[in-house]
Amino acid sequence: MRCDGEKPICGPCNKRIESFGDCEYADAGSTSADRLQEQISVLETRLEALQNPGGRTDDLTLHQPYAGMNVQTGSGPWESPTVNSPEELIQERSLYVFTYTYIPPDPINPRRSVEAFIPHASQLGFFLDARGLLYAPSSPHSDLSRPSDALTAAMVLLGFHLSPSSNNTFLREIYLSRAVNAVSLGLSEHHPSRVLHTLQASVLVAHYFFLQNRALEGLWHLNNAMSLIFSSQMHRIRSSQSYDHSQDSTNANTSILQHPRSSVEEGERINALWTVLGLNCLWCAVEGTSSTFAVYTSGQGRVDAPWPLESYTEATLPHGLRNSHTLQKYLANISDNGHTLLALYAKAAVLFEQTTLFWKRYSRSEHRSPEEVQEFQRLSSLLTQLIAQIPPIESRVSTGIKKRLLIVHTLTRVTMIRLYSTFGTRNPSSRSIFLEMLEGMMHGLDNVDFNSVTFLDPVMAVIWMCPVQVCAEAIKLFRSTSNYNEPEVRKYSGFLRRILHTMNRYSYGNMLMAAKVAEISGMIRSLDV
């Protein structure tokens, strides 16, 4: 028989029943069969040594050098995890073979984790200046550009989650444990930016839990981030009014931030405020938890900080700028300069929470009071203006900006639907608004090339459920005898399948998205579309 050179097993050998391993080629080194045999030999040797500890062995025997001492082992967040400490291996000798075989042959390099994280940072609530951040973790601890251990651990966790190795549950749990522990100790670090970095790390860990469909844990970390915002006085940046710190009970544990060293650092703090506030409003409304919005508009928690700029390197806030009552002025429909993408996102999140509260309060009301009508008109006006202010999703902007614009466009239209659904989802006057908002959301999908988008903000899994419901109601409407319209049924059936297809693209590694995809799939089966 002539060898055809196919690897790892050539054609003739592959046809032989007695062929159990790979073919051997002179230029290929050891085969997988050889490597497996070597591992088996090592395991047999170790097993024999464990069964006969007093017997002769050719291996070097190691003894516990720290017997009687309380030794704690561990590694920093930038190091690859080890599976067991030496103490555990010595104390649990019966598990030694299992531990040996379970060590991942090539655990992911944490540096590569951060490289995997950086391209998607804007979708995960990242508000810091990312320039140089990729290589900073390997810098000396004395380097001020180096992220804190808490931030490093959080970036490694999400980078690992976004990497091809994320299906390794064992490693994922190690990275998660490290990140949660590092965040809890973040404020005790001796890092000059420990407050800001701990805040950022809390936001990242919260997003990880949202991706895992563990919303309560995510909200817990967001609430911690919001508390840190208040205790460090970020909501009072550039405030025109003095503030009595003695009345702040949280101030005992967290010191007030020092004056920013640069306009970029001040900008990071402003961005931190609006990012965390927006996320907190959004997820509290999604999960139906008690609102904290009243804190932002009154007393010691009132937000006086200015709206964020697009960049603090190309533009800076005027030196003498002072501001106050930022959210109250916006909700009172007083004109402002909050037109950046982050400002629009924060406004959309605030209106989403305000509208959700309005819907909960009045959706069961049989009679419309003057206060209800006035509040409805105010929210409707703010939403209409916001939709008009959001830039269109144009082809010339980057994919990252397109994704962020898609979120804001979708969120504002979902909020408008929620506002009008207060009067009932089958109200004829509301139905036209629903369909108009749905058309706008589908237009947004048209302008994003999802082939170049590998990750989406986890909140989209929840937001997209609204247009799905609108599509389902439209299909039922146009299938009814009194409103039968087959072209409209096909149109909204197409919309529904398109949303499902888009969500399904991002369900891998996103347990929240996967859960919503399963829910929509069941709805489609029941609708028979």
Order of alpha helices (4+ residues) and beta strands (2+ residues): alpha-alpha-alpha-alpha-alpha-alpha-alpha-alpha-alpha-alpha-alpha-alpha-alpha-alpha-alpha-alpha-alpha-alpha-alpha-alpha
